[in-house]
Amino acid sequence: MRRREEPPGRSGGGRRANGALENEIVSLLHGAGRALTPGEVAERLTASPAHTTVATTLARLHARGVLERTPRGRSYAYAPVTDEPGLTARQMYRVMEGGSDRTSVLTRFVDELSDDDEDLLRRLLGPEG
């Protein structure tokens, strides 16, 4: 019996890996150039999740502050609150806020930077960096 191959981003049982749908939706919205309704998002996804799954995921991303929404007809249209670098910076900040030892976290983060990234960080921090 031939085993069915899972599409990328999916784990066993036909379900997506944690966060895969959210990541695909956010990337899709960044590339769209305009706010999209849940139906428009569902049409553009590589897989075909149920409309309710897309709508729920969009609502959760909105509740977490990743997306903004505006009324459009009987639904909402969703757009990212910031560009991709801004979203990454927000995620990094949120992780930092959740830790108890910021000094250790930042020290380990800087220790893992490439020489080029470390030089960039020094320039961004100013002449004292």
Secondary structure, 3 states (H helix, E strand, C coil): CCCCCCCCCECHHHCECCCHHHHHHHHHHHHHCCCECHHHHHHHCCCCCCHHHHHHHHHHHHHCCCEEEEEECCEEEEEECCCHHHHHHHHHHHHHHHCCCHHHHHHHHHHHCCHHHHHHHHHHHCCCC
